[in-house]
Amino acid sequence: MPVLLVLSLLLVRKSVAPVVFAISLGALIFAVHSYSMSESRVRGLVGSEVLVRGVVSSDPVETRPKVSGSRISTSKTTFLMRLTEIPSETSLRIPVRVLIAQDLGLIPGERIELVARVIKSDERKVAALLIGRVGTLKSLNRPRALDSLEIIRTALRERADAIGGDSGALIPGMVIGDVSLQSPEFTKRMLNAGLSHLTAVSGANFAIVSAFLFTLIGFLIPNRKVQVITTVLGLAVFVLLVRPTPSVLRAAVMALVFLVAKLSGRKSAATNSLAVAISALLLINPFQAFEAGFILSVLATSGLIFFAPLIARRIKGPRILGELVSIPMAATLFCSPYLMFLSGGMNLSAIPLNIAAAPAVPFVTVMAFIATILVLPLPILAEYLLFLANIGTSWIVFLAGWSKNAPTFVSSPIILILAIAALLCFRKISYRNKSRIAIPILLALSLITLSQRLSFPGTQWRVGQCDVGQGDALLFNLGKDNAVLFDAGPDPKALDRCLDSFKVKAIPLVVISHIHADHYLGLSDVGGRYIGEVWSNQSAPSLGAFAQNVREVRAGVRASVGDISIEILWPESGVEEFDSVEGDGSAENNRSLVALVEFAGKRILVTGDIEPGAQQAILNRIPNLDLLKVPHHGSRHQELALFQSAEIFLISVGKNSYGHPDEGLISHLASLGRVFRTDKDGAISLSWQGRQKNEIVSARFMGKEWWRLSWH
């Protein structure tokens, strides 16, 4: 590191020296922070249970129930805390994460104490994970100012809830980032439409809101300095209402950068301000460089500074029109490549929908902001203002409804990199030759990225193996956005993401092999999709809202759904007993429904979690197979004769402590045919055209790239 610092000072080119120096200094600071985390005093307490004190530094959120095989843990509350006291130490500032099955309505800035077990954490930005003991968490000091603002937030939420509907729920989300009133279905529609940033207190949302606020004040106050000062004061109040968490303060810094750019009117001043802001934020916390929120904040602010003015100047008409169009367009365009990099695709309608929503954003923000200030002293006036704000949010809700019909632009990171490289090359090509090269490149990129035949899952997919982690979920395509689903995995969000990928909108039949959480819990929320009959190995109140649809089935039950024929081969009575193997729930595993599916000339066996005893019992019932869903996530306990006739083997598995899948079994299956496993391949799409034995199967994979995993 010292060598790089010295080298940066000795470089001949002055323009390069600051870059090398900045990189070297940043690396040094990151190394110091990493070392301080790994060598912090709290690391010496790993494995012990101690009394600790600290300050809450993020909003507490409820975790999803965690599934481990047949078991479901209860949901807990998690938040970040700045640890200030541990045994024998009373002057610390160590970031930690707290996980506890107790919620006292904590707010950022509140000082607390609790008894917790200290364990090592893989999360980069914290020194340890504290598992709190229930009943020990106590509030020591709740800031009065923030507590008063919490009363205002609650009052606003209650008034918005009284308005009702998605439009009422959207109001507190847009003004203070409170999305607690929004339904999961509406949240998903906003995300699909590219409008979710309106309720996320991120750098992108904060920068756009501050830009609108600055534009609005500009019509009332002509003096530019007064405009900026007034906007800064308004943003300060806004920060307090939203809660001054690290992400909100970061967003406020980016908003101030934008205001400096507006005030100076010089690109150099804006560039310098942005560079100083980024450097300062990273010096304070270098781990932000790995956070999607920080990167999107920088990109959105860059778009507003460098690109929005260019767009606004080319739009005919009043200045306000140019601002309304240029601001969302610039922010969306600059953020879109990174969003594509993270998620593998983006909604083509995001930009026009943002432009259409833009006129409502300042209207809703101003009306709701004033209503928030007046909700306690003048509640009647606040209700009237919220009624006006509801007009704007109703328009945004209407726009979000278009997302279900919007086309999706599908792109791999490699294609994105090639596109950017091609555009950069244009800078070195004469203007005369650009047109000759641009058209073929654009056509080629369009064909590659827009062609559904080259994208996942393909237009002709027949079997879809979902990637739901350590669990099972298998789809059979009925056409017209319909599918049969075998098992639902442990995580509703993972199943919903899979159904979105395969564009499944209705499921006439769901087959739940057995009542273990890693096979049924995902059915608890299917994103508002139609669910028809549910087959299960037992009547299942655990299926919640779908319990009334459940039909208990046994061997011999047959059904035809579209072109698919299904026959249940096992269990016969549901009370069969076999020797247990290691793990949990052998008795229930061996009662799993086993189904023989005939589809487009192929025979597919879906096996649930049956173990060797049940496998041996059904061997004489199984005809020659083309495809087999390997039982119990590839456990080493298998009857190898079960696999002899199949050519394709699907293993649905995720991170686990059971040793699934067994490498010896994988080697055996690979000697018989092709093996696909979700822990390495991600979601899997299989298709075939002919009916001959050797014509199965072409496959596509979602992949397990780190950028896809980090975003969802």
C-alpha positions in Angstrom: 0.0 0.0 0.0 2.7 2.6 0.8 4.3 1.7 -2.5 1.1 2.7 -4.4 0.9 6.0 -2.5 4.5 6.8 -3.4 4.0 5.7 -7.0 1.0 8.0 -7.3 3.1 11.0 -6.4 5.9 10.1 -8.8 3.7 9.6 -11.9 4.5 12.0 -14.6 0.9 12.5 -15.7 -0.8 14.7 -13.1 -4.2 13.6 -14.2 -3.5 10.0 -13.3 -1.9 10.7 -9.9 -5.1 11.7 -8.1 -6.9 8.6 -9.3 -4.1 6.2 -8.1 -3.9 8.1 -4.9 -7.7 7.9 -4.3 -7.7 4.2 -5.1 -4.8 3.6 -2.8 -6.3 5.6 0.1 -9.7 3.9 -0.4 -8.1 0.5 -0.3 -6.1 1.5 2.8 -9.2 2.7 4.6 -11.2 -0.4 3.6 -8.4 -2.6 5.0 -8.4 -0.7 8.2 -12.2 -1.0 8.6 -12.1 -4.7 7.8 -9.3 -5.3 10.3 -11.1 -3.3 13.0 -14.2 -5.5 12.4 -12.3 -8.7 12.5 -10.3 -7.8 15.5 -13.0 -5.9 17.5 -13.4 -6.6 21.2 -16.8 -8.1 20.5 -15.2 -10.9 18.5 -13.6 -12.2 21.7 -17.1 -12.8 23.1 -18.2 -15.1 20.3 -20.1 -18.1 21.7 -20.9 -16.4 25.1 -24.1 -14.7 26.3 -23.6 -11.2 27.7 -25.4 -8.1 28.7 -24.8 -5.4 26.0 -26.0 -1.8 25.4 -26.1 0.2 22.3 -28.1 2.6 20.0 -30.5 1.3 17.3 -29.3 2.5 13.9 -31.9 1.1 11.5 -35.6 0.4 11.4 -36.5 -2.9 12.9 -37.9 -5.3 10.3 -39.6 -8.7 10.8 -37.9 -11.6 9.2 -39.7 -14.4 7.3 -40.1 -17.7 9.1 -37.1 -19.8 8.4 -37.6 -23.3 7.1 -35.2 -26.2 7.9 -36.6 -29.4 6.4 -39.9 -30.1 8.2 -39.4 -27.4 10.8 -40.5 -23.7 10.7 -38.9 -21.2 13.0 -41.0 -18.3 14.2 -40.4 -14.9 12.6 -38.1 -12.5 14.5 -37.2 -8.9 14.6 -33.8 -7.7 13.2 -32.1 -4.4 13.2 -28.6 -2.8 13.1 -27.2 -1.4 16.4 -24.1 0.6 17.3 -22.7 -1.3 20.2 -21.5 1.0 23.0 -21.1 -1.2 26.0 -20.0 -4.8 26.7 -18.7 -6.3 29.9 -15.5 -4.4 31.0 -15.8 -2.0 28.0 -18.0 1.2 28.1 -16.8 3.3 25.2 -17.3 1.4 22.0 -18.7 2.2 18.6 -19.0 -1.2 17.0 -21.7 -2.0 14.4 -23.6 -5.3 15.0 -26.8 -6.9 13.9 -29.4 -7.9 16.5 -31.9 -10.8 16.0 -34.6 -11.3 18.6 -38.1 -12.7 18.9 -39.3 -9.5 20.6 -40.5 -6.2 19.2 -40.9 -3.1 21.4 -41.6 -0.6 18.6 -38.0 0.6 18.5 -36.9 3.6 16.5 -33.4 4.6 15.2 -31.6 6.6 17.8 -33.1 4.7 20.7 -30.7 3.5 23.4 -31.4 -0.1 24.5 -29.9 -3.0 26.5 -30.4 -6.8 26.1 -28.9 -10.1 27.0 -27.6 -11.7 23.8 -25.5 -14.6 22.6 -22.7 -13.4 20.3 -22.0 -15.4 17.2 -19.8 -14.8 14.1 -21.5 -13.0 11.2 -20.9 -13.3 7.5 -22.3 -9.8 6.9 -19.5 -7.5 6.0 -20.7 -4.3 7.6 -21.1 -5.7 11.1 -18.7 -7.2 13.6 -21.0 -9.9 15.0 -24.6 -11.1 15.1 -26.3 -10.9 18.5 -29.1 -13.4 19.2 -31.2 -11.7 21.9 -32.8 -13.6 24.7 -36.6 -13.0 24.7 -37.7 -10.7 27.5 -34.4 -9.0 28.1 -34.6 -6.2 25.6 -35.3 -2.9 27.4 -35.4 0.7 26.2 -33.0 3.0 28.2 -33.5 6.3 26.4 -36.0 7.1 23.6 -35.2 10.5 21.9 -38.1 12.8 22.6 -37.8 14.6 19.2 -37.9 11.4 17.2 -40.6 10.0 19.5 -42.8 13.0 18.7 -42.1 12.6 15.0 -43.1 8.9 15.4 -46.5 10.1 16.7 -46.9 12.2 13.5 -46.0 9.2 11.3 -48.6 7.1 13.1 -51.3 9.8 12.7 -50.5 10.1 9.0 -50.6 6.3 8.5 -54.0 6.2 10.3 -55.5 9.0 8.1 -54.2 7.3 4.9 -55.6 4.0 6.0 -59.0 5.6 6.4 -58.8 6.7 2.8 -58.4 3.0 1.9 -57.3 1.2 -1.2 -53.9 1.0 -2.8 -54.0 4.8 -3.5 -54.4 5.5 0.3 -51.7 3.0 1.2 -49.3 4.7 -1.3 -49.5 8.2 0.4 -47.3 7.5 3.5 -45.0 5.4 1.3 -44.4 8.4 -1.1 -44.0 11.0 1.6 -42.1 9.2 4.4 -41.2 5.8 3.0 -43.7 4.0 5.2 -45.0 1.0 3.1 -46.7 -0.9 6.0 -50.2 -0.3 4.5 -49.3 -1.7 1.1 -50.4 -5.2 0.1 -47.8 -7.6 -1.3 -49.7 -7.7 -4.6 -49.6 -3.9 -5.0 -45.9 -3.7 -3.9 -45.2 -6.3 -6.7 -47.1 -4.2 -9.3 -45.1 -1.1 -8.4 -41.9 -3.1 -8.7 -42.8 -4.5 -12.1 -43.8 -1.1 -13.3 -40.5 0.4 -12.3 -42.2 2.8 -9.8 -41.1 1.2 -6.5 -38.5 3.9 -6.1 -41.3 6.4 -5.3 -41.7 4.7 -1.9 -38.1 3.7 -1.3 -36.2 6.3 0.7 -33.1 5.7 -1.5 -30.7 8.0 -3.2 -32.7 7.8 -6.4 -36.0 8.6 -4.8 -34.6 11.3 -2.6 -32.8 13.0 -5.5 -35.9 13.0 -7.6 -38.1 14.3 -4.8 -35.6 17.1 -4.0 -35.4 18.1 -7.6 -39.2 18.4 -7.8 -39.3 20.4 -4.6 -36.6 22.7 -6.0 -38.5 23.2 -9.2 -41.7 24.0 -7.3 -40.1 26.5 -5.1 -38.5 28.1 -8.1 -41.9 29.3 -9.3 -42.6 31.0 -6.0 -39.1 32.4 -5.1 -37.0 33.7 -8.0 -33.8 34.1 -6.0 -31.7 31.0 -6.6 -29.9 31.1 -3.3 -33.1 31.4 -1.4 -34.5 28.5 -3.4 -31.6 26.3 -2.4 -31.7 27.3 1.3 -35.5 26.8 1.5 -35.2 23.4 -0.2 -32.4 22.4 2.2 -34.6 23.3 5.2 -37.5 21.4 3.7 -35.3 18.4 3.2 -34.0 18.6 6.7 -37.6 18.3 8.0 -38.2 15.5 5.5 -35.1 13.6 6.8 -36.4 13.8 10.4 -39.8 12.6 9.4 -38.5 9.7 7.4 -36.0 8.9 10.2 -32.3 9.8 10.0 -31.0 6.3 9.3 -27.7 5.9 7.5 -29.4 5.2 4.1 -31.6 8.3 4.5 -28.7 10.5 5.4 -26.8 9.2 2.4 -29.8 10.0 0.2 -29.9 13.5 1.7 -26.2 14.0 0.9 -26.9 13.1 -2.7 -29.8 15.5 -2.8 -27.6 18.3 -1.5 -25.1 17.5 -4.3 -27.9 18.0 -6.8 -28.9 21.3 -5.2 -25.3 22.5 -5.4 -25.3 21.7 -9.1 -28.5 23.6 -9.6 -27.2 26.6 -7.6 -23.8 26.8 -9.4 -25.1 26.0 -12.9 -21.5 24.8 -13.7 -20.8 21.1 -14.5 -17.4 21.3 -12.9 -18.9 22.4 -9.6 -21.4 19.6 -9.8 -18.7 17.0 -10.6 -16.6 18.2 -7.7 -19.5 18.1 -5.3 -20.5 14.6 -6.4 -16.9 13.4 -6.1 -16.5 14.9 -2.6 -19.8 13.4 -1.5 -18.9 9.9 -2.7 -15.5 10.1 -1.1 -16.8 11.4 2.2 -19.5 8.7 2.4 -17.0 5.9 1.6 -14.4 7.3 4.1 -17.1 7.1 6.8 -18.2 3.7 5.8 -16.3 1.9 3.0 -18.7 -1.1 3.1 -21.3 1.1 1.3 -19.4 0.4 -1.9 -20.9 -3.1 -1.9 -24.5 -1.9 -1.3 -26.9 -1.6 -4.3 -28.6 1.4 -2.6 -25.3 3.4 -2.6 -24.5 2.5 -6.2 -28.0 3.5 -7.3 -27.8 6.7 -5.3 -24.6 7.7 -7.2 -26.0 6.7 -10.6 -29.3 8.5 -10.1 -27.6 11.7 -8.9 -25.2 11.5 -11.8 -28.1 11.2 -14.2 -29.8 14.2 -12.8 -26.6 16.3 -12.9 -25.1 15.3 -16.3 -28.0 14.0 -18.4 -31.2 15.6 -17.3 -30.2 19.2 -18.4 -29.4 17.8 -21.9 -32.8 16.2 -22.2 -34.6 19.3 -20.8 -33.0 21.6 -23.3 -34.3 19.5 -26.2 -37.9 19.5 -25.0 -40.1 22.3 -26.5 -42.5 24.1 -24.3 -42.5 25.4 -20.7 -39.5 24.8 -18.4 -41.6 22.8 -16.0 -42.4 20.3 -18.8 -38.7 19.8 -19.5 -38.0 19.2 -15.8 -40.9 16.7 -15.5 -39.8 14.7 -18.4 -36.0 14.9 -18.0 -35.7 14.1 -14.3 -37.3 10.6 -14.2 -35.9 9.8 -17.6 -32.3 10.6 -16.6 -32.5 8.8 -13.3 -34.1 5.7 -14.8 -31.7 5.5 -17.7 -28.6 5.8 -15.5 -29.9 3.3 -13.0 -31.2 0.8 -15.6 -27.9 -0.8 -16.6 -27.0 -1.6 -13.0 -30.6 -2.9 -12.4 -30.2 -5.1 -15.4 -26.8 -6.3 -14.2 -28.4 -7.3 -10.9 -31.7 -8.8 -12.0 -31.0 -9.9 -15.6 -33.8 -7.8 -17.1 -35.9 -4.7 -16.9 -39.4 -3.6 -17.8 -39.5 -1.8 -21.2 -42.3 0.4 -19.9 -40.4 1.7 -16.9 -39.3 5.0 -18.5 -42.7 6.0 -20.1 -44.5 5.0 -16.9 -42.1 7.1 -14.8 -42.7 10.0 -17.2 -46.4 9.6 -17.0 -46.2 9.4 -13.2 -43.9 12.4 -12.9 -46.6 15.2 -12.8 -48.3 13.4 -9.9 -45.1 13.0 -7.8 -44.5 16.7 -6.8 -48.3 17.2 -6.3 -48.6 14.1 -4.0 -45.3 15.0 -2.2 -46.2 18.6 -1.4 -49.9 17.8 -0.5 -48.9 14.9 1.7 -45.9 16.7 3.2 -48.0 19.7 4.3 -50.7 17.3 5.5 -48.1 15.5 7.6 -47.1 18.8 9.3 -50.8 19.6 9.9 -52.1 16.2 10.8 -52.0 16.9 14.6 -52.7 20.6 14.9 -55.2 20.9 12.0 -56.5 17.3 11.3 -59.5 18.5 9.2 -57.3 20.5 6.8 -54.8 17.6 6.7 -57.6 15.2 5.7 -58.5 17.6 2.8 -54.9 17.7 1.6 -54.7 13.9 1.8 -57.8 13.7 -0.3 -56.1 15.8 -2.9 -53.0 13.7 -2.7 -55.1 10.6 -3.2 -56.0 12.0 -6.7 -52.3 11.8 -7.6 -51.7 8.4 -6.0 -54.8 7.0 -7.8 -53.1 8.0 -11.1 -49.9 6.2 -10.1 -51.9 3.1 -9.0 -53.6 3.1 -12.4 -50.2 3.3 -14.1 -48.8 0.5 -12.0 -51.7 -1.7 -13.2 -50.2 -1.6 -16.7 -47.2 -3.5 -15.5 -48.8 -6.9 -16.0 -49.1 -6.2 -19.7 -45.7 -4.6 -20.1 -43.0 -6.4 -22.2 -39.8 -7.4 -20.5 -36.4 -6.5 -21.9 -34.2 -9.6 -21.3 -30.5 -9.2 -21.3 -27.5 -11.1 -19.9 -24.6 -9.2 -18.3 -22.4 -10.3 -21.2 -24.7 -8.7 -23.8 -24.9 -5.6 -21.7 -21.1 -5.3 -21.6 -20.9 -5.8 -25.4 -23.5 -3.1 -25.9 -21.7 -0.6 -23.8 -18.4 -1.5 -25.4 -19.9 -1.0 -28.9 -21.2 2.4 -27.9 -17.9 3.5 -26.5 -16.2 2.4 -29.7 -18.4 4.9 -31.6 -16.3 7.7 -30.0 -13.3 6.6 -32.1 -15.2 6.2 -35.3 -15.8 9.0 -37.8 -19.3 10.3 -38.1 -19.6 9.1 -41.7 -18.9 5.5 -40.7 -21.1 5.5 -37.6 -24.4 5.0 -39.4 -22.9 2.0 -41.3 -21.9 0.3 -38.1 -24.7 1.4 -35.8 -27.6 -0.2 -37.6 -26.2 -3.8 -37.8 -25.0 -3.6 -34.2 -28.4 -2.3 -32.9 -30.2 -5.0 -35.0 -27.9 -7.7 -33.6 -28.4 -6.6 -30.0 -32.1 -6.4 -30.5 -32.3 -9.9 -31.9 -30.2 -11.3 -29.1 -31.8 -9.4 -26.2 -35.4 -9.3 -27.3 -35.7 -12.8 -28.7 -37.8 -15.0 -26.4 -36.3 -18.1 -28.0 -32.9 -17.2 -26.7 -34.1 -16.1 -23.2 -35.1 -18.1 -20.2 -37.3 -20.1 -20.1 -37.9 -20.1 -23.9 -41.3 -20.2 -25.7 -41.5 -24.0 -25.9 -40.6 -25.0 -22.3 -42.5 -28.0 -21.0 -41.0 -28.7 -17.6 -39.7 -26.0 -15.3 -37.7 -26.8 -12.2 -37.9 -23.8 -9.8 -34.9 -22.6 -7.8 -36.5 -22.3 -4.3 -33.5 -23.2 -2.2 -33.7 -26.3 0.0 -37.1 -27.4 -1.1 -39.1 -28.6 -4.1 -41.2 -26.9 -6.7 -41.8 -28.3 -10.2 -43.9 -26.9 -13.1 -45.6 -28.5 -16.1 -46.6 -26.1 -18.8 -50.3 -26.2 -19.9 -49.9 -23.2 -22.2 -51.7 -19.9 -22.1 -49.9 -18.9 -18.9 -51.2 -22.0 -17.0 -49.2 -24.7 -15.3 -49.5 -27.7 -12.9 -47.4 -27.2 -9.8 -45.8 -30.1 -7.9 -44.8 -28.8 -4.4 -44.3 -25.2 -3.5 -41.0 -24.8 -1.8 -40.2 -23.1 1.6 -40.3 -19.5 0.5 -43.3 -17.6 -1.0 -41.0 -15.0 -2.5 -38.9 -17.6 -4.2 -41.9 -19.4 -5.6 -43.4 -16.1 -6.8 -40.2 -15.2 -8.5 -40.1 -18.6 -10.2 -43.7 -18.3 -11.4 -42.9 -14.8 -12.8 -39.9 -16.2 -14.7 -42.0 -18.9 -16.3 -44.9 -16.4 -16.8 -47.4 -18.6 -14.9 -50.6 -16.7 -14.0 -52.9 -19.6 -13.1 -52.4 -23.0 -11.5 -55.4 -25.3 -12.0 -53.8 -28.1 -10.0 -51.3 -28.1 -7.2 -49.9 -31.4 -5.9 -48.3 -31.1 -2.4 -46.3 -34.3 -1.9 -46.3 -34.1 1.9 -46.7 -31.7 4.8 -43.1 -30.6 5.4 -42.5 -26.9 5.3 -39.9 -27.1 2.5 -42.6 -28.5 0.2 -45.7 -26.5 1.0 -45.0 -23.1 2.8 -44.4 -21.3 -0.5 -48.1 -21.7 -1.3 -49.0 -19.3 1.5 -48.6 -16.4 -1.0 -48.7 -16.9 -4.8 -49.0 -13.2 -5.7 -52.8 -13.2 -6.3 -52.7 -16.0 -8.9 -55.6 -18.4 -9.4 -55.2 -21.7 -7.6 -57.6 -24.5 -8.4 -57.6 -27.9 -6.7 -54.9 -28.9 -4.3 -53.9 -32.6 -3.9 -52.1 -33.6 -0.8 -51.2 -36.8 1.1 -53.4 -35.6 4.0 -55.9 -33.0 4.8 -53.7 -30.0 5.5 -54.9 -27.0 7.6 -51.3 -25.9 7.3 -52.1 -24.7 3.8 -54.0 -21.8 5.2 -56.2 -20.0 2.7 -56.0 -23.0 0.3 -56.9 -25.6 2.9 -60.5 -25.6 1.7 -59.3 -26.6 -1.8 -57.4 -29.6 -0.5 -58.3 -33.1 -1.7 -56.6 -36.0 0.1 -55.5 -38.6 -2.5 -54.0 -42.1 -2.6 -52.5 -44.5 -5.1 -54.8 -45.1 -8.1 -56.1 -41.6 -8.4 -55.9 -40.3 -12.0 -56.5 -37.0 -13.7 -56.0 -35.3 -17.0 -55.2 -31.6 -17.0 -54.9 -30.2 -20.5 -52.4 -32.5 -22.3 -51.0 -33.8 -19.1 -52.0 -37.2 -17.5 -51.3 -37.8 -13.9 -51.5 -41.0 -11.9 -50.7 -41.3 -8.2 -48.6 -44.4 -7.5 -48.0 -43.9 -3.8 -49.0 -44.1 -0.9 -51.6 -46.8 -0.8 -53.1 -46.2 2.7 -51.0 -43.4 4.2 -50.1 -45.4 7.2 -47.2 -47.4 5.8 -44.2 -47.6 8.0 -40.6 -48.3 7.2 -37.3 -48.1 9.0 -36.2 -44.5 9.6 -33.0 -43.0 8.2 -31.0 -40.1 9.6 -32.6 -36.7 9.3 -36.1 -35.5 10.3 -39.5 -36.8 9.4 -38.8 -40.2 7.8 -42.5 -41.3 8.4 -43.9 -38.3 6.6 -41.2 -38.5 3.9 -42.3 -42.0 3.1 -45.9 -40.9 2.8 -45.0 -38.5 0.1 -47.3 -38.6 -3.0 -45.4 -40.1 -5.9 -46.9 -39.2 -9.3 -46.3 -40.6 -12.8 -46.8 -37.8 -15.3 -47.3 -38.5 -19.0 -46.7 -35.4 -21.1 -46.1 -35.0 -24.9 -45.0 -38.6 -25.2 -42.6 -38.6 -22.2 -42.9 -40.3 -18.8 -41.8 -38.3 -15.8 -41.7 -39.5 -12.2 -42.2 -36.9 -9.4 -41.1 -38.5 -6.1 -41.4 -36.1 -3.1 -39.1 -37.2 -0.4 -39.6 -40.9 -0.4 -36.8 -43.0 1.2 -35.5 -46.5 0.3 -38.3 -48.4 1.9 -41.1 -46.6 -0.1 -38.9 -46.6 -3.2 -38.6 -50.4 -3.1 -42.3 -50.7 -2.6 -43.1 -48.9 -5.9 -40.4 -50.3 -8.1 -42.7 -52.8 -9.8 -45.3 -50.1 -10.6 -42.9 -47.8 -12.5 -42.6 -48.1 -16.3 -39.6 -47.0 -18.3 -39.0 -43.3 -17.6 -37.6 -40.3 -19.5 -37.2 -37.9 -16.6 -37.1 -38.4 -12.9 -37.3 -35.8 -10.1 -34.7 -37.3 -7.6 -36.2 -38.0 -4.2 -35.3 -36.0 -1.0 -33.0 -33.4 -2.6 -30.4 -36.0 -3.6 -30.0 -37.6 -0.2 -27.5 -40.5 -0.1 -30.3 -42.8 1.1 -31.7 -44.1 -2.2 -32.7 -47.3 -3.9 -30.5 -47.2 -7.0 -32.8 -49.4 -9.0 -35.3 -46.6 -9.1 -33.1 -44.6 -11.5 -32.1 -47.3 -14.0 -34.5 -46.4 -16.9 -34.4 -42.6 -16.8 -32.2 -40.3 -18.9 -32.7 -36.9 -17.2 -32.5 -36.3 -13.5 -33.6 -33.1 -11.7 -32.4 -32.3 -8.2 -34.0 -29.5 -6.3 -31.6 -28.5 -3.6 -30.2 -25.4 -1.8 -27.8 -24.6 1.0 -28.3 -27.1 3.8 -26.6 -28.9 6.6 -27.8 -32.4 5.6 -25.1 -33.1 3.0 -27.6 -32.9 0.1 -27.0 -33.8 -2.7 -24.7 -36.8 -2.1 -21.7 -36.7 -4.5 -21.7 -40.5 -4.8 -25.3 -40.4 -6.0 -24.5 -37.6 -8.4 -21.7 -39.7 -9.9 -24.0 -42.7 -10.3 -26.8 -40.6 -12.0 -24.2 -38.9 -14.3 -23.3 -42.4 -15.5 -26.9 -43.0 -16.4 -27.8 -39.7 -18.1 -27.9 -35.9 -17.6 -28.1 -34.4 -14.1 -29.5 -30.9 -13.4 -29.3 -29.4 -9.9 -30.7 -26.1 -8.8 -27.9 -25.3 -6.4 -25.5 -25.0 -9.3 -27.8 -24.4 -12.4 -30.5 -22.2 -10.8 -34.0 -22.6 -12.3 -34.1 -25.1 -15.1 -36.3 -25.1 -18.3 -36.6 -28.3 -20.3 -38.2 -28.7 -23.7 -38.5 -31.3 -26.4 -40.2 -31.5 -29.8 -40.4 -35.2 -30.8 -41.8 -38.3 -29.1 -38.8 -40.6 -29.8 -36.8 -41.8 -26.8 -33.6 -39.9 -27.8 -35.2 -36.5 -28.6 -35.3 -35.4 -25.0 -34.2 -32.7 -23.9 -32.9 -29.2 -24.5 -32.3 -27.2 -21.4 -31.9 -23.6 -20.3 -30.6 -22.4 -17.0 -31.1 -19.2 -15.0 -27.6 -19.6 -13.6 -26.3 -18.9 -10.1 -24.3 -15.7 -10.8 -23.6 -13.7 -7.7 -25.2 -10.6 -9.1 -28.6 -12.3 -9.6 -28.5 -13.7 -6.0 -27.6 -10.3 -4.4 -30.6 -8.4 -5.7 -33.6 -10.4 -4.8 
